[in-house]
């Protein structure tokens, strides 16, 4: 129990307890203690001041230590920042003024190794660039590297010479005034082909170009341009020279029987023992036949030399109906060849010229017949953009070496005809906007394919 007695005017806090004694009596044990609010307040105030002083002293010490630590960290961090900026500018790593703190030694060592690796890589790259520039400088062909947006990244002097102007880095080919090259390059970058070869007229020169994608997924491309103007001119001169030689040879063939016939008539006129009228008629027929042959050669040569711009524009035609008519005409030969036609019953409209298309089909089918074919299949296949006529035979076929030359003018391949049939046919088909090519048929024979632009009304 507790009590608050006052002794000599001083309040005390008295605690006491009663308990039994060994003699059977009861005793009281009491312990007094001073009790005053003022004393307790003073003690609490002292303790608070002491705690506040200790906290302030700890905060000041922490602030001082943090400032010292910040100053100690600022020097190596600043040195690393400066080193990173200089390396980013392509400069060498600056050696620190004094040894870094022990904790930063691994970081500075890593920076030194990184700087050494970058320096070695930069030197190797510069050497590779010097070699590339040296090679491109001596290459006669024009080389232009563009990024995925079509902007020039690299160009050699050959490209400047071909385009007739400096190829400025960062500009597109369209900005350089080459819309043809720009359109082809843009289409190549947007497509999926790995390579593209083409012929183009650039700055008044005939150029053979090629496009290839850059490696390592950069999305750009390399455009190579080669001036083939002189080569093409030389090839044309050789081709026309060869053609002139063969034309002269073909013209000479009918001239020989004409000369012999005239000489025979001269001798027969003065010989009273022969029937001059009969001999005259025979020789006149022979001479007229040879003159017709000369006329055929002249007309074929004239048509072969005609440019596509000089031909009449194509018109919509029923390709299926014309094909069936030509096959019916071929069937009249009754030479044992089996003809099979596959074509839709309705109109199959394509762009061509009626008389010229019949001439092309007759020439192709006659070539199939003369190849020793027993069966010839003709198929007309319509499509959304093209109409194809395929003529397949089971004849002797064409050797792989001749497939590429079958459309070249060869006047002396047969004893009759001009030898210009396929060459003229392809010229006419291409003038209509079509294509014509030949391929080996599986097993035996050949397949001639004529692809025409589809016309309205189909």
MOMO-V513368 format. One record per pair of residues at least 4 apart in sequence whose C-alpha atoms are under 7 Angstrom apart, sorted by the first residue. I is the first residue (numbers start at 1). J is the second residue. D is the distance in whole Angstrom. If there is no record, write none. Layout:
BEGIN
i j d
I J D
I J D
END
This chain:
BEGIN
i j d
1 15 6
1 16 6
1 17 6
2 14 6
2 15 4
2 16 6
3 13 6
3 14 5
3 15 6
4 11 7
4 12 6
4 13 5
4 14 6
5 11 6
5 12 6
6 10 5
6 11 4
6 12 6
7 11 6
11 34 7
11 35 6
12 32 6
12 33 5
12 34 5
12 35 5
13 32 6
13 33 5
13 34 6
13 35 5
14 30 7
14 31 6
14 32 4
14 33 6
15 30 5
15 31 5
15 32 6
16 28 7
16 29 5
16 30 4
16 31 6
17 28 6
17 29 5
17 30 6
18 26 7
18 27 6
18 28 4
18 29 6
19 26 6
19 27 6
19 28 6
20 24 7
20 25 6
20 26 4
20 27 6
21 25 5
21 26 6
21 27 6
36 40 7
37 41 6
38 42 6
39 43 6
40 44 6
41 45 6
42 46 6
43 47 6
44 48 6
45 49 6
46 50 6
47 51 6
48 52 6
49 53 6
50 54 6
51 55 6
52 56 6
53 57 6
54 58 6
55 59 6
56 60 6
57 61 6
58 62 6
59 63 6
60 64 6
61 65 6
62 66 6
63 67 6
64 68 6
65 69 6
66 70 6
67 71 6
68 72 6
69 73 6
70 74 6
71 75 7
73 77 6
74 78 6
75 79 6
76 80 6
76 100 6
77 81 6
78 82 6
79 83 6
80 84 6
81 85 6
82 86 6
83 87 6
83 93 6
83 94 6
84 88 6
85 89 6
86 90 6
86 91 5
86 92 7
86 93 7
87 91 5
87 92 6
87 93 6
92 115 7
93 112 7
93 115 6
100 104 6
100 105 6
101 105 6
104 108 6
105 109 6
106 110 6
107 111 6
108 112 6
109 113 6
110 114 6
111 115 6
112 116 6
113 117 6
114 118 6
115 119 6
116 120 6
117 121 6
118 122 6
119 123 6
120 124 6
121 125 6
122 126 6
123 127 6
124 128 6
125 129 6
126 130 6
127 131 6
128 132 6
129 133 6
130 134 6
131 135 6
132 136 6
133 137 6
134 138 7
135 139 6
136 156 6
137 156 6
137 157 6
139 158 7
140 158 6
141 158 6
141 224 7
141 225 6
141 226 5
142 156 6
142 158 4
142 159 4
142 162 7
142 224 6
142 225 5
142 226 6
143 155 6
143 156 6
143 158 7
143 159 6
143 223 6
143 224 5
143 225 6
144 152 7
144 154 6
144 155 4
144 156 7
144 159 7
144 222 6
144 223 5
144 224 6
145 152 6
145 153 5
145 154 5
145 155 6
145 221 6
145 222 4
145 223 6
146 150 5
146 151 5
146 152 4
146 153 5
146 220 5
146 221 5
146 222 6
147 151 5
147 152 7
147 153 7
147 219 6
147 220 4
147 221 6
148 189 7
148 219 5
148 220 4
150 172 6
150 186 7
151 170 5
151 171 5
151 172 4
152 169 5
152 170 5
152 171 6
152 172 6
153 169 6
153 170 6
154 169 7
155 159 6
155 167 6
156 160 7
157 161 6
158 162 6
159 163 6
160 164 6
160 165 5
160 166 5
160 167 6
161 165 7
162 203 7
163 202 7
163 203 6
164 203 7
171 175 6
171 176 7
172 176 6
173 177 6
173 178 5
173 179 7
173 181 7
173 182 5
174 178 5
174 179 5
174 182 5
178 182 6
179 183 6
180 184 6
181 185 6
182 186 6
183 187 6
184 188 6
185 189 6
186 190 6
187 191 6
194 212 6
194 213 6
195 211 5
195 212 5
196 210 5
196 211 5
196 212 7
197 209 6
197 210 4
197 211 6
198 208 6
198 209 5
198 210 6
199 207 6
199 208 5
199 209 6
200 206 6
200 207 5
200 208 6
201 205 5
201 206 5
201 207 6
202 206 6
202 207 6
205 227 7
205 229 6
206 227 6
206 228 6
206 229 5
207 225 6
207 226 5
207 227 5
207 228 6
207 229 7
208 225 6
208 226 5
208 227 6
208 228 6
209 224 5
209 225 4
209 226 6
210 223 6
210 224 5
210 225 7
211 221 7
211 222 6
211 223 5
211 224 7
212 221 5
212 222 5
212 223 7
213 220 6
213 221 4
213 222 6
214 218 6
214 219 7
214 220 5
214 221 5
214 222 6
228 232 6
229 233 6
230 234 6
231 235 6
232 236 6
233 237 6
234 238 6
235 239 6
236 240 6
237 241 6
238 242 6
239 243 6
240 244 6
241 245 6
242 246 6
243 247 6
244 248 6
245 249 6
246 250 6
246 411 6
246 412 7
247 251 6
247 411 7
248 252 6
249 253 7
250 411 7
251 255 6
251 294 6
252 256 6
254 258 6
254 290 5
254 294 7
255 259 6
256 260 6
257 261 6
258 262 6
258 287 5
258 290 7
259 263 6
260 264 6
261 265 6
261 283 5
261 287 7
262 266 6
263 267 6
264 268 6
265 269 6
265 280 6
267 271 7
268 274 7
268 276 6
269 276 6
275 279 6
276 280 6
277 281 6
278 282 6
279 283 6
280 284 6
281 285 6
282 286 6
283 287 6
284 288 6
285 289 6
286 290 6
287 291 6
288 292 6
289 293 6
290 294 6
291 295 6
292 296 6
293 297 6
294 298 6
295 299 6
296 300 6
297 301 6
297 418 5
298 302 6
299 303 6
300 304 6
300 418 7
300 420 7
301 305 6
302 306 6
303 424 7
304 424 5
306 310 6
308 431 5
313 432 7
314 351 5
314 352 4
314 353 5
314 432 5
315 351 5
315 352 5
315 353 6
316 349 6
316 350 5
316 351 5
316 352 7
316 455 5
316 456 7
317 349 5
317 350 5
317 351 6
317 352 7
318 322 6
318 347 5
318 348 5
318 349 5
318 350 7
319 323 6
319 348 6
319 349 6
319 350 6
320 324 6
320 343 6
320 347 7
320 348 6
320 380 6
321 325 6
322 326 6
322 358 7
323 327 6
324 328 6
325 329 6
326 330 6
326 358 7
326 362 7
327 331 6
328 332 7
337 373 7
337 374 5
337 375 6
338 374 6
338 375 5
338 376 6
339 375 6
339 376 5
339 377 6
340 376 6
340 377 5
340 378 6
341 377 6
341 378 5
341 379 6
342 378 6
342 379 5
342 380 6
343 379 6
343 380 5
343 381 7
347 458 6
348 382 6
348 458 6
349 454 6
349 455 5
349 456 7
349 457 7
349 458 5
350 387 6
350 452 6
350 453 6
350 454 4
350 455 4
351 432 7
351 452 6
351 453 6
351 454 6
351 455 5
352 357 6
352 432 6
353 357 6
354 358 6
355 359 6
356 360 6
357 361 6
358 362 6
359 363 6
360 364 6
360 425 5
361 365 6
362 366 6
363 367 6
363 421 6
364 368 6
365 369 6
366 370 6
367 371 6
368 373 6
368 393 6
368 395 7
369 373 5
371 395 5
371 396 6
371 397 7
372 395 5
372 396 6
373 393 6
373 394 5
373 395 4
374 394 6
374 395 7
375 393 6
375 394 6
376 391 7
376 392 6
376 393 4
376 394 7
377 391 6
377 392 5
377 393 6
378 390 6
378 391 5
378 392 6
379 389 6
379 390 5
379 391 7
380 388 6
380 389 5
380 390 7
381 387 6
381 388 5
381 389 6
382 386 7
382 387 5
382 388 6
383 387 6
385 453 6
385 454 5
386 451 6
386 452 6
386 453 5
386 454 5
387 451 6
387 452 5
387 453 6
387 454 6
388 449 7
388 450 6
388 451 4
388 452 6
389 449 6
389 450 5
389 451 6
390 447 7
390 448 6
390 449 4
390 450 6
391 447 6
391 448 5
391 449 7
392 446 6
392 447 4
392 448 6
393 445 5
393 446 6
393 447 7
394 444 5
394 445 4
394 446 7
395 444 7
395 445 5
396 444 7
396 445 6
397 440 7
397 444 6
397 445 4
397 446 5
398 402 6
398 403 6
398 440 7
398 446 7
399 403 6
402 406 6
403 438 7
407 422 5
407 423 5
408 423 6
409 419 6
409 420 5
409 423 6
410 419 5
410 420 7
411 418 5
411 419 4
411 420 7
412 419 7
413 419 7
420 424 6
421 425 6
422 426 6
423 427 6
424 428 6
425 429 6
426 430 6
426 436 6
427 431 6
428 432 7
429 433 7
429 434 5
429 435 6
429 436 7
430 434 5
430 435 6
433 452 7
433 453 6
434 451 5
434 452 4
434 453 6
435 450 6
435 451 5
435 452 7
436 449 6
436 450 5
436 451 6
437 448 6
437 449 6
437 450 7
438 447 6
438 448 4
438 449 6
439 446 6
439 447 5
439 448 7
440 445 6
440 446 5
440 447 6
441 445 5
441 446 5
441 447 6
END
